[in-house]
């Protein structure tokens, strides 16, 4: 295993936590803009319809994936700038 990959592990874990927080905030804002409500439906919310729950889940998944990819890619690029090697 490459040294840069091992050294990047703690950085990657920290970036994962940060990306989760950013994605959570982005999803809350997106849902509020779409529905005008503060809380997105949960899968067990009896008062919400199937389409509403599935749309919320799909939107949340898409936002989390995009934010995670952007943060991971930025972290890898920063690691290359600092160490001169790509961590992957």
N, C-alpha and C positions, 0 to 999 in steps of 0.2 A: 504494500500500500504506500502511496506517495506521501511524503511528509506534509506537503501542502494540504492534502486531503484530510489528514489527521488533525492538523492545526486548525483547519476550517470548521471542524465539528462543533466546538463550543460557540463559534460565531454563528454558524447555521442554526443552532438551537435558539440562541438569543433572537436572531432575526425572525425565526418562526413564531416566537411569542409576540414580538412586535407586530408582525404581519397579521396575526390573529386579532389583536386589539384594533388595528387600523381597519381591517375588513369588517369587524363587528360594528364599529362606528359608521363606516360607509354604508353598510346594509341598513342600519337604523335610519339614517338620513334618506336613503333611497326609498325605503318603505314608507316613511312619513310623507315624502313627496308624491308617491303613487297613491296611497290610500288616505292620507291626511290623519292617520292615527299614529300613536307612538309605538305601539307594540305590534309586532308581526304575529300571525297566528302560529300556534304550535300544532303538531300533528294530532294531538288529543283534545284540541279545542272543539267542543261539541257545537258551539254556536257558529262556527265558520264552515264554509262550503268546501268541497273537494277542490274545485278549481282555485280558490283563493289560497288554500294550504299548499297546493302543488306549485303555484306560481311563486309564492313566497320562498319555498324550498329551492326552486330552480334559480331564482334571483340570488338568494344567499350563496348557493354553491358557485355560481358564476363569479360573484364578487370576490369570494374567498380565493378562488383559483387564480383570478387575475392579479389580485394584490399579492398573493404568495409568490407567483411567478416573477412579478416586478421586483419584489424585495429580494428574493433569492438571486435573481440575475444581477441586481445592483450590488449585493454583497460579494458575489463572485468577481465582478469587475473591480470592485474596490480591493479585494484580496490580490488580484493580479497586479494592480497598480502598486501595492505595497511590497509584495513578495517577488513579483516578476513571473509567477507561474499561476496557471488556472487551477482552482481547487478541485475541479471535477475530474 
